[in-house]
Protein backbone atom coordinates (compact mmCIF):
# COMPACT_ATOMS: atom_id res chain seq x y z
CA UNK A 1 0.00 0.00 0.00
CA UNK A 2 1.03 3.63 -0.36
CA UNK A 3 2.94 5.17 2.49
CA UNK A 4 0.86 7.74 4.35
CA UNK A 5 -2.47 5.94 4.79
CA UNK A 6 -4.15 6.64 1.43
CA UNK A 7 -3.98 3.12 0.02
CA UNK A 8 -7.74 2.64 -0.12
CA UNK A 9 -8.25 5.82 -2.17
CA UNK A 10 -5.13 5.79 -4.31
CA UNK A 11 -3.70 2.30 -4.93
CA UNK A 12 -0.15 2.00 -6.24
CA UNK A 13 0.49 1.42 -9.89
CA UNK A 14 1.73 -2.08 -10.81
CA UNK A 15 5.31 -2.82 -9.75
CA UNK A 16 5.54 0.36 -7.64
CA UNK A 17 6.24 -0.03 -3.94
CA UNK A 18 6.65 2.27 -0.94
CA UNK A 19 10.27 2.99 -0.19
CA UNK A 20 10.42 4.89 3.11
CA UNK A 21 8.59 4.39 6.37
CA UNK A 22 7.84 7.80 7.85
CA UNK A 23 6.79 10.45 5.31
CA UNK A 24 5.07 13.63 6.37
CA UNK A 25 1.33 13.44 6.83
CA UNK A 26 -0.94 15.36 4.47
CA UNK A 27 -2.01 18.05 6.92
CA UNK A 28 1.64 18.76 7.74
CA UNK A 29 2.42 19.14 4.04
CA UNK A 30 -0.54 21.46 3.60
CA UNK A 31 0.56 23.52 6.59
CA UNK A 32 3.96 24.04 4.94
CA UNK A 33 2.18 25.44 1.88
CA UNK A 34 0.12 27.75 4.09
CA UNK A 35 3.20 29.02 5.90
CA UNK A 36 5.03 29.65 2.64
CA UNK A 37 2.07 31.52 1.16
CA UNK A 38 1.63 33.50 4.37
CA UNK A 39 4.96 35.28 3.99
CA UNK A 40 3.38 37.46 1.28
CA UNK A 41 4.40 38.34 -2.27
CA UNK A 42 7.46 36.24 -3.13
CA UNK A 43 9.46 38.50 -5.43
CA UNK A 44 13.23 38.25 -5.57
CA UNK A 45 15.29 40.69 -3.54
CA UNK A 46 12.49 41.71 -1.17
CA UNK A 47 11.99 41.36 2.57
CA UNK A 48 9.69 38.42 1.85
CA UNK A 49 12.42 36.71 -0.16
CA UNK A 50 14.86 37.11 2.73
CA UNK A 51 12.31 35.92 5.31
CA UNK A 52 11.57 32.77 3.32
CA UNK A 53 15.28 31.97 3.05
CA UNK A 54 15.57 32.37 6.84
CA UNK A 55 12.62 30.00 7.31
CA UNK A 56 13.99 27.42 4.88
CA UNK A 57 17.40 27.58 6.53
CA UNK A 58 15.69 26.76 9.81
CA UNK A 59 13.83 23.84 8.24
CA UNK A 60 17.07 22.49 6.77
CA UNK A 61 18.90 22.85 10.09
CA UNK A 62 16.10 20.95 11.87
CA UNK A 63 16.76 18.08 9.44
CA UNK A 64 20.45 18.08 10.36
CA UNK A 65 21.64 19.76 7.18
CA UNK A 66 24.45 22.29 7.07
CA UNK A 67 23.60 25.36 4.98
CA UNK A 68 25.41 27.92 2.84
CA UNK A 69 23.89 31.15 1.53
CA UNK A 70 25.08 32.06 -1.94
CA UNK A 71 24.30 35.62 -3.01
CA UNK A 72 22.87 36.08 -6.49
CA UNK A 73 23.24 39.76 -7.44
CA UNK A 74 20.84 41.33 -9.92
CA UNK A 75 19.28 44.64 -10.98
CA UNK A 76 15.95 44.94 -9.17
CA UNK A 77 13.02 46.75 -10.77
CA UNK A 78 11.50 49.13 -8.20
CA UNK A 79 8.24 50.96 -8.86
CA UNK A 80 5.65 53.28 -7.36
CA UNK A 81 2.48 53.58 -9.43
CA UNK A 82 -1.21 54.46 -9.52
CA UNK A 83 -3.71 53.58 -12.24
CA UNK A 84 -7.18 55.14 -12.24
CA UNK A 85 -10.28 54.91 -14.44
CA UNK A 86 -12.35 58.11 -14.05
CA UNK A 87 -10.66 58.66 -10.71
CA UNK A 88 -11.22 55.14 -9.33
CA UNK A 89 -8.06 53.13 -8.64
CA UNK A 90 -7.52 49.91 -10.59
CA UNK A 91 -5.36 47.03 -9.33
CA UNK A 92 -2.36 46.57 -11.59
CA UNK A 93 1.21 45.30 -11.83
CA UNK A 94 3.96 47.21 -13.64
CA UNK A 95 5.35 45.22 -16.55
CA UNK A 96 8.76 44.60 -15.04
CA UNK A 97 11.84 46.11 -16.75
CA UNK A 98 9.85 47.43 -19.71
CA UNK A 99 10.63 51.07 -18.94
CA UNK A 100 12.39 53.30 -16.40
CA UNK A 101 11.64 56.91 -15.55
CA UNK A 102 8.78 59.00 -14.19
CA UNK A 103 5.49 59.76 -15.93
CA UNK A 104 2.01 61.03 -15.10
CA UNK A 105 -0.21 60.81 -18.17
CA UNK A 106 -3.72 60.31 -19.52
CA UNK A 107 -2.36 59.42 -22.95
CA UNK A 108 -2.94 55.73 -22.30
CA UNK A 109 -3.78 52.88 -24.64
CA UNK A 110 -5.71 49.90 -23.22
CA UNK A 111 -5.38 46.53 -24.98
CA UNK A 112 -6.41 42.94 -24.28
CA UNK A 113 -3.64 40.39 -24.78
CA UNK A 114 -2.84 36.74 -24.08
CA UNK A 115 -0.05 36.44 -21.50
CA UNK A 116 0.22 32.70 -22.24
CA UNK A 117 -0.20 31.71 -18.59
CA UNK A 118 2.69 33.88 -17.48
CA UNK A 119 5.36 32.48 -19.78
CA UNK A 120 8.44 34.35 -20.97
CA UNK A 121 8.46 38.07 -21.65
CA UNK A 122 8.55 37.66 -25.44
CA UNK A 123 4.93 36.50 -25.27
CA UNK A 124 3.88 40.16 -25.05
CA UNK A 125 6.48 41.69 -27.38
CA UNK A 126 3.97 42.13 -30.18
CA UNK A 127 1.81 44.15 -27.81
CA UNK A 128 4.48 46.49 -26.47
CA UNK A 129 6.32 47.19 -29.73
CA UNK A 130 3.83 49.68 -31.21
CA UNK A 131 4.34 52.98 -29.36
CA UNK A 132 1.08 54.72 -30.34
CA UNK A 133 0.60 56.44 -26.98
CA UNK A 134 2.68 57.63 -24.06
CA UNK A 135 1.71 54.64 -21.90
CA UNK A 136 0.15 51.20 -22.24
CA UNK A 137 -2.21 49.12 -20.12
CA UNK A 138 -2.35 45.40 -20.96
CA UNK A 139 -5.40 43.52 -19.73
CA UNK A 140 -4.40 39.86 -19.53
CA UNK A 141 -6.76 37.28 -20.99
CA UNK A 142 -7.65 34.57 -18.49
CA UNK A 143 -10.58 32.13 -18.09
CA UNK A 144 -11.54 33.80 -14.79
CA UNK A 145 -10.56 37.30 -15.87
CA UNK A 146 -7.51 37.40 -13.59
CA UNK A 147 -4.31 39.41 -13.78
CA UNK A 148 -1.52 37.16 -15.10
CA UNK A 149 2.07 38.12 -14.28
CA UNK A 150 4.78 37.38 -16.82
CA UNK A 151 8.35 36.24 -16.16
CA UNK A 152 10.97 38.78 -17.21
CA UNK A 153 14.71 38.85 -17.78
CA UNK A 154 16.29 41.26 -15.27
CA UNK A 155 17.46 43.94 -17.71
CA UNK A 156 15.99 47.18 -19.13
CA UNK A 157 13.91 46.58 -22.25
CA UNK A 158 13.71 50.19 -23.56
CA UNK A 159 9.94 50.09 -24.04
CA UNK A 160 7.24 52.50 -22.91
CA UNK A 161 5.50 52.80 -19.53
CA UNK A 162 3.41 49.63 -19.27
CA UNK A 163 1.29 47.99 -16.57
CA UNK A 164 -0.73 44.77 -16.47
CA UNK A 165 -4.33 44.57 -15.24
CA UNK A 166 -6.84 41.78 -14.87
CA UNK A 167 -8.73 40.83 -18.00
CA UNK A 168 -11.99 41.53 -16.18
CA UNK A 169 -11.00 45.22 -16.01
CA UNK A 170 -10.59 45.63 -19.77
CA UNK A 171 -14.15 46.73 -20.46
CA UNK A 172 -14.21 49.16 -17.53
CA UNK A 173 -10.97 50.81 -18.63
CA UNK A 174 -12.08 51.03 -22.25
CA UNK A 175 -15.37 52.64 -21.22
CA UNK A 176 -13.72 55.23 -18.98
CA UNK A 177 -13.53 58.81 -20.15
CA UNK A 178 -10.11 59.22 -18.54
CA UNK A 179 -7.49 56.57 -17.78
CA UNK A 180 -4.53 57.98 -15.89
CA UNK A 181 -1.24 56.28 -15.14
CA UNK A 182 1.34 57.59 -12.73
CA UNK A 183 4.48 55.47 -12.77
CA UNK A 184 7.92 55.91 -11.26
CA UNK A 185 10.28 53.07 -12.15
CA UNK A 186 13.98 52.62 -11.51
CA UNK A 187 16.70 49.99 -11.34
CA UNK A 188 18.53 49.30 -8.07
CA UNK A 189 21.30 46.80 -7.24
CA UNK A 190 19.92 43.93 -5.17
CA UNK A 191 20.56 40.38 -4.01
CA UNK A 192 18.51 37.24 -4.00
CA UNK A 193 19.79 34.03 -2.42
CA UNK A 194 20.52 30.50 -3.50
CA UNK A 195 20.31 28.46 -0.31
CA UNK A 196 22.51 25.36 -0.51
CA UNK A 197 22.46 22.55 2.06
CA UNK A 198 24.00 19.10 2.52
CA UNK A 199 23.82 16.30 5.05
CA UNK A 200 27.54 15.50 5.05
CA UNK A 201 27.23 11.82 4.14
CA UNK A 202 30.07 10.42 2.05
CA UNK A 203 29.54 9.58 -1.59
CA UNK A 204 28.07 11.08 -4.77
CA UNK A 205 25.30 13.48 -3.80
CA UNK A 206 21.70 13.45 -4.95
CA UNK A 207 20.73 17.04 -5.85
CA UNK A 208 17.15 17.97 -4.87
CA UNK A 209 16.07 21.47 -5.83
CA UNK A 210 13.11 23.85 -5.95
CA UNK A 211 12.69 27.62 -6.54
CA UNK A 212 11.55 29.99 -3.78
CA UNK A 213 10.42 33.17 -5.58
CA UNK A 214 7.54 34.16 -7.85
CA UNK A 215 4.92 36.85 -8.46
CA UNK A 216 2.21 36.58 -5.80
CA UNK A 217 1.48 34.19 -2.91
CA UNK A 218 2.52 31.27 -5.15
CA UNK A 219 0.89 28.62 -2.93
CA UNK A 220 0.44 26.12 -5.73
CA UNK A 221 3.23 27.20 -8.03
CA UNK A 222 5.98 27.28 -5.38
CA UNK A 223 4.52 26.24 -2.01
CA UNK A 224 3.55 22.71 -3.04
CA UNK A 225 7.09 22.21 -4.37
CA UNK A 226 8.59 23.43 -1.10
CA UNK A 227 6.43 20.93 0.81
CA UNK A 228 7.36 18.02 -1.48
CA UNK A 229 11.05 18.92 -1.33
CA UNK A 230 11.04 18.96 2.49
CA UNK A 231 9.27 15.61 2.47
CA UNK A 232 11.88 14.14 0.10
CA UNK A 233 14.69 15.29 2.39
CA UNK A 234 13.22 13.24 5.24
CA UNK A 235 12.60 10.19 3.07
CA UNK A 236 16.09 10.17 1.55
CA UNK A 237 18.05 11.24 4.64
CA UNK A 238 20.12 8.03 4.46
CA UNK A 239 21.67 9.12 1.13
CA UNK A 240 24.31 11.82 0.54
CA UNK A 241 22.19 14.89 -0.28
CA UNK A 242 22.83 18.27 -1.86
CA UNK A 243 19.84 20.60 -1.59
CA UNK A 244 19.36 23.84 -3.51
CA UNK A 245 16.55 26.36 -3.00
CA UNK A 246 16.95 28.97 -5.74
CA UNK A 247 16.10 32.67 -5.91
CA UNK A 248 15.08 34.84 -8.85
CA UNK A 249 12.97 32.24 -10.62
CA UNK A 250 10.58 34.84 -12.09
CA UNK A 251 13.57 36.72 -13.54
CA UNK A 252 14.45 34.17 -16.22
CA UNK A 253 15.76 31.66 -13.65
CA UNK A 254 18.39 34.15 -12.50
CA UNK A 255 19.55 32.32 -9.37
CA UNK A 256 19.92 28.88 -10.87
CA UNK A 257 21.74 30.23 -13.91
CA UNK A 258 24.33 31.78 -11.61
CA UNK A 259 24.60 28.61 -9.49
CA UNK A 260 25.01 26.21 -12.42
CA UNK A 261 27.49 28.55 -14.09
CA UNK A 262 29.63 28.66 -10.95
CA UNK A 263 29.32 24.90 -10.44
CA UNK A 264 30.52 24.14 -13.94
CA UNK A 265 33.40 26.61 -13.61
CA UNK A 266 34.57 24.86 -10.43
CA UNK A 267 34.72 21.46 -12.19
CA UNK A 268 33.68 19.75 -8.95
CA UNK A 269 32.19 16.29 -8.61
CA UNK A 270 28.79 16.27 -10.32
CA UNK A 271 25.70 15.08 -8.47
CA UNK A 272 24.62 11.53 -9.09
CA UNK A 273 21.27 12.88 -10.33
CA UNK A 274 19.04 15.96 -10.20
CA UNK A 275 15.50 15.94 -8.82
CA UNK A 276 13.92 19.21 -9.90
CA UNK A 277 10.71 19.90 -7.96
CA UNK A 278 9.20 22.54 -10.21
CA UNK A 279 5.98 24.48 -10.55
CA UNK A 280 2.53 23.34 -9.44
CA UNK A 281 3.62 19.82 -8.55
CA UNK A 282 0.60 19.15 -6.29
CA UNK A 283 -2.02 21.59 -7.56
CA UNK A 284 -5.58 20.29 -7.59
CA UNK A 285 -9.07 21.62 -8.35
CA UNK A 286 -12.64 20.86 -7.25
CA UNK A 287 -14.75 18.32 -9.10
CA UNK A 288 -18.52 18.63 -9.62
CA UNK A 289 -19.20 16.42 -6.59
CA UNK A 290 -17.12 18.63 -4.29
CA UNK A 291 -14.10 16.34 -4.15
CA UNK A 292 -10.72 17.51 -5.42
CA UNK A 293 -8.53 16.00 -8.11
CA UNK A 294 -5.04 16.80 -9.38
CA UNK A 295 -4.98 19.02 -12.44
CA UNK A 296 -4.10 17.22 -15.69
CA UNK A 297 -1.55 19.84 -16.85
CA UNK A 298 1.29 18.62 -14.62
CA UNK A 299 4.32 17.13 -16.33
CA UNK A 300 7.09 14.74 -15.28
CA UNK A 301 10.19 14.63 -17.49
CA UNK A 302 13.22 12.38 -17.37
CA UNK A 303 16.09 11.39 -19.63
CA UNK A 304 15.79 7.82 -18.34
CA UNK A 305 14.79 5.14 -20.80
CA UNK A 306 13.94 1.46 -20.95
CA UNK A 307 13.09 -0.41 -17.75
CA UNK A 308 14.04 2.57 -15.55
CA UNK A 309 11.61 4.82 -17.40
CA UNK A 310 8.85 2.24 -17.09
CA UNK A 311 9.41 1.96 -13.34
CA UNK A 312 9.27 5.75 -13.03
CA UNK A 313 6.06 5.77 -15.07
CA UNK A 314 4.49 3.16 -12.81
CA UNK A 315 5.47 5.07 -9.69
CA UNK A 316 3.99 8.33 -10.97
CA UNK A 317 0.79 6.89 -12.42
CA UNK A 318 -1.33 7.35 -9.26
CA UNK A 319 -0.48 11.07 -9.22
CA UNK A 320 -1.75 11.69 -12.77
CA UNK A 321 1.38 13.27 -14.26
CA UNK A 322 1.84 13.52 -17.99
CA UNK A 323 5.01 11.45 -18.39
CA UNK A 324 7.74 12.32 -20.87
CA UNK A 325 10.65 9.81 -20.82
CA UNK A 326 13.88 10.08 -22.82
CA UNK A 327 13.32 13.80 -23.10
CA UNK A 328 15.78 16.22 -24.62
CA UNK A 329 13.42 19.14 -24.11
CA UNK A 330 13.17 20.42 -20.55
CA UNK A 331 10.85 23.01 -18.98
CA UNK A 332 11.29 25.30 -15.99
CA UNK A 333 14.63 25.45 -14.20
CA UNK A 334 15.51 22.00 -15.52
CA UNK A 335 16.32 23.92 -18.74
CA UNK A 336 19.40 25.08 -16.82
CA UNK A 337 20.12 22.01 -14.66
CA UNK A 338 20.40 19.85 -17.78
CA UNK A 339 23.75 21.57 -18.39
CA UNK A 340 25.14 19.48 -15.52
CA UNK A 341 24.76 16.48 -17.86
CA UNK A 342 23.62 13.98 -15.20
CA UNK A 343 20.42 11.91 -14.96
CA UNK A 344 17.42 14.06 -14.09
CA UNK A 345 13.79 13.76 -13.05
CA UNK A 346 11.93 17.06 -13.35
CA UNK A 347 8.39 18.22 -12.60
CA UNK A 348 6.45 21.27 -13.72
CA UNK A 349 2.92 22.38 -14.47
CA UNK A 350 0.40 25.20 -14.40
CA UNK A 351 -3.20 25.54 -13.29
CA UNK A 352 -5.95 28.12 -13.56
CA UNK A 353 -4.41 30.19 -10.73
CA UNK A 354 -0.82 30.02 -12.06
CA UNK A 355 0.90 33.46 -11.94
CA UNK A 356 -2.27 35.10 -10.57
CA UNK A 357 -3.20 36.60 -7.19
CA UNK A 358 -5.67 33.72 -6.79
CA UNK A 359 -2.84 31.19 -6.28
CA UNK A 360 -3.79 30.52 -2.64
CA UNK A 361 -3.60 27.35 -0.56
CA UNK A 362 -7.36 27.17 -0.09
CA UNK A 363 -7.95 27.25 -3.85
CA UNK A 364 -5.15 25.12 -5.28
CA UNK A 365 -4.21 22.17 -3.09
CA UNK A 366 -5.28 19.75 -0.36
CA UNK A 367 -3.76 17.37 2.17
CA UNK A 368 -4.83 14.33 0.15
CA UNK A 369 -3.30 15.61 -3.10
CA UNK A 370 -0.05 16.59 -1.40
CA UNK A 371 0.26 13.16 0.22
CA UNK A 372 -0.48 11.38 -3.04
CA UNK A 373 2.09 13.42 -4.97
CA UNK A 374 4.77 13.13 -2.28
CA UNK A 375 4.42 9.35 -2.20
CA UNK A 376 4.50 9.04 -5.99
CA UNK A 377 7.50 11.34 -6.39
CA UNK A 378 9.48 9.48 -3.70
CA UNK A 379 8.80 6.17 -5.44
CA UNK A 380 9.81 7.69 -8.78
CA UNK A 381 13.07 9.02 -7.33
CA UNK A 382 13.89 5.55 -6.04
CA UNK A 383 13.17 4.09 -9.48
CA UNK A 384 15.53 6.61 -11.10
CA UNK A 385 18.30 5.92 -8.61
CA UNK A 386 17.93 2.15 -8.93
CA UNK A 387 18.53 2.53 -12.67
CA UNK A 388 21.75 4.55 -12.38
N, C-alpha and C positions, 0 to 999 in steps of 0.2 A: 504494500500500500504506500501511498505518498506520505512523506514525512510531513507532519504538521496537522494531522487529523482531518484531512479533507478527502480521504480515500473513497468514501461513499458517493461524494458529489463529482469528483474528478479522478477517475481511475487512471493509472499509468498507461502509457502507450506500450505496445508489445516490446519486450526485451529491455525496457527501461526499469531501473531499480533505484530506490533511495540510497544515498551514499553517505549521509552524515546524520547523526542521531539527534542533535539539539538545535534545530533552526529557530529563528525568531518566530513568535506567534503573530498571526495576522494583525491583531489590534496594536501590537508593538510596532510593526512595520508601518501601519497607518499613522500612528502617532509620530513617527519620524517624519513622514510627509507633512503632517500638520505643523510640526515645529519648523521645518525648513520653510514652508510657505509663510509662517508667521513672522519671519524676519522682515518681510516687506518686499520691495522691488529689487530684484537681484542683478542690478547692472554692475558691470566691472568697474573697479576703482572707487566704489562708494563705501559709505559706512556699513551698509548692509553686506556688501562683499566681504569686508574685513571681519564683521561679526560672524558670518557663516564660516569663514576659515578658522576663527577661534573655536567655534563649536565643533567643527569637524576634527580639529587637532585634539580637542578633549575626548571625542569619541574614539579616535585612533589610540590615544594614550590609554584609555580604559581597556582596550583590547591588547595592550602590551606592545604596541608598535612605537618605534622611535620615529620622530617626524623631523622634516627639514622644510623650511619655507624658502621658496625660490621666487624672487621678484621677477615679474614680467612687465617691464616698462612699456608705456604706450601713450599716445596723445588722446586725452579724454575730451569728448565733446560736451561742453557745459552750456546750458541754455536757461533763459528766463523768457517766458512767452505768455501771451493772452490772445485768444481767438474769440471774437464775438459775432453773433448774427443779430442785427438790429438791437445791439446793446446787451444781449443775453450771452453769457459765456458758454462756450462749447468745449467739451473735453477733447483733447488732442495730444499728439506726440510729435515733437519736431522730427523731421526726417534726418537722422543722424548724419553728420559730416557733409551734408549737401551744400551748405553755405555757411559763411561766418561773417559777422558784422552786426549792425543794429538798424532796424527798420520799424516804422510805424506807418502802415498804409491801408487804404481801402481799395487799392488797385489789385484785386485778388481774383484769380481764376479758381473755380471749383470743378473738379473732375471726379468721375467714378472710375476706379481701376482695380484690376485683379492683382493682389499682392502675392498670389501663388502660395498661400498658407505660410507666409513669412520666410520665403526662401532667400536667395542671395539678392544683393542690391540691384543687379542688372535686370531683375524682373520688372522694375519700374523705370528703367532708363528711357523707354519710349515716351513715358509720360512727362518726365522732367526736362527732356531735351528742348522742347519748343518754348522759348521764353516770350510768350505773348503778353504777359502782365508782369508787374513788379514782384508778385508773390503767388504761390500756388498752394491750394488745399487739395489733398488726395483723399477721397472717401474710399475706403478699402472694401471691396466686395467680399461678402461672407454670408453663409447660409442663415445665420442669426443676426446679420447686420452689425457685427462687432468690428472694433478697431483691430487690425492685424499689424503687428510690428514686423519689421523686415531687418534681417541681419545685414550688417554693413562692415566694410573694411575700414579700419581706423586711420583714415587719411582724408584730407579735404578733397571734395569732388568738384569744386568750382561751378556749382549750379546756382539756382536762385532760392530765395527763402521759401521753404517748403515744410508743411506739417501734414501729418496723417490724422484723419478722423474716422469714426465708425461709419460704415456704410449706411446705417440707419439715419445718419444726419445729413446725407447728401441732399435729399429733397428740401429739408428745412433751410440749408445754406443756399441752395439755388433759388429758393423763393424769397429770401431776405432782400430787402432794399439795400442794406449796407452790410458787407462782411469786412471786418477789420482785423488785421493781424499785426500784433506787436511782438517782435522777436529780437532778442539779443543772443548771439551765439558766438562762442569763442573756443579755442583749443588751449588746453592746459596739460602740462606733463603730469602723469599719474602712474600708479602701479596697481596691477592686480597680482594675484598670487597663485602659483602652482604649489600645492601642498603635497609633498612626497613623504611616504612612510614605508617602513619595512619591519619585519619581525625578527630579523637577525639570524634566521636559520640558514645553515650552510647548504649550498647547492644552487643550481640555476633557478632564478626567481620567476614566478608567475606574476605578470603585470596585470592588475585589475584597475580600471580607470573609469571615471565619470566626470562630466563638467559640473561646475557649481554656479555659473552665472547665466542670465537670460534677461527677458524684457519685463516681465511682471512678476506675479507670485510664483509662477512656474511649478505649481504643485505636481501636475502630471508630467510635464516636459522634463523637469529636473528632479523634483522631489521623489518620484517613484524610483528613479535611478539611484539616488542617494541611499534610499532604504534597501534596495536590492544589493548594492555594493556592500553596505555594512553587514548585511546578512551573509554574503559570500565570504567576507573576511572571517566570520566566526566559523563557517563550515569548513574552510580550507586553512585553518590556523596551523595545521600540522605540516604544511608545505612552506618552503621559502617564498615569501610574498614581497612584491614591490607594489605599492599602492600610489596612485596619482589622481588627485582631484584638481582639475584644471580651471583656470580663470580665463575670462575674455572670450567665452564661446561665441557670444552674439556678435563679436567683432572679427568675423572670418577666422574663428578658431585661433585667436591670437596667442593664448597661453600655450596650447599644445604645439603650435608651430615652433615657438621658441624652445620648448622643452626637447622636442625631437631633434631640432637642429643642434642643440648643445650636446645631446646624447650621442648623436652620430659623430660629432667633431671629437668627442672624447675617446671614441673607439673602444668603449668598455664592453664587458660581456653582455651580450643581448639577452633579453628575457627568453624563457623557454616558450612563452606564448603570450598573447595579448587578449584579455577579455575586456571589450569596450562596452560599457553599460550606457547606452546612448538614450536618445529622447523617447519619452512616452512609453517606457518599457512595460508598465502595468496600468495603462489607462483603460478604463472601462466606460460603459454608458448604460442607461436604463433600457430595459426591454418593455414591451407593451404590458406585460403582467407584473411590472414593478421590480422584477429581479434585475441584476446587472450582469453584463457580459463584456468580455474583453473586446476592444475595437478590432476590426479586421485589417486595419492599415498599419500593423506593426510588423517589422521585418527583422529576421535573423539571417546574417550573412557569415559565411566561413569559406576559407580556401581549402578546407578539408575535402577529401573525395573518398570514394569507395566505401568500405565497411565503416570507417570512422564517420563519414558524412551520414550514413544511414542510422548509426547509433545516435548521432546528434539530432537527426530528424525525429526519431522515435521519442527521445527525451523531451523535445519541445512541443510535440503534437498536442498534449493536453492544454497548453497555453496559447494555442491558436495563432502562432506566428506564421507569416509567410516565410518559407525557408528557401534560401538561395545558396546552395553549395557550390564549391569550385569557382567562387566569384573572383573576378578581376576588377570589379567595379564596386567601390565602397561608398558609403554615405555617412554623413556626420564626421566626427573627428577621426573615425577610422580611415578617412581619406588621407590623413597625415600619419597615423600610426602604421599604415601599411609600408611606409618607408623604412621601418625597422626590419622588414623582410623576415618575419618569423610567423609561425602559425597564429591565426587570429579567429576569434568568434566575436561578432559585433552585432549590436541591437540598435534599432532606431524606429521611429514611427511618428505619426501626428494624428491628432484627433480634432474634433470640432472646436475645442477650446485652445488649440495650439497657437502660441504667440499672441494670445488675447488676454484681456483683464479677467476673463471668466475662467481661467485655468486655476481653479481652486480645488482643494481636497474634496470638499463635499460634492462637487460636480463630476470629478474625473477619476476617482478610484475608490476602492473598498478593501476591507481586510481580506475578504475571500480571494479577490483578484490578485492582491499582492502576495498572498501565501502561495497561490497556484503558480504564479510567475517565478517566485523565488525558488520553489522546488524544481520547476522545470529547468530553469537556468543552471542551477547547481548540478543537476544530472547531466545537462549538456556540456558543462565545463569538464566534468569527469570523463565524459565520452571523448572529448577533444584530447585531453591529456593522456588517456589510455592509448590513443592512436599515434602519439608522438614518439 
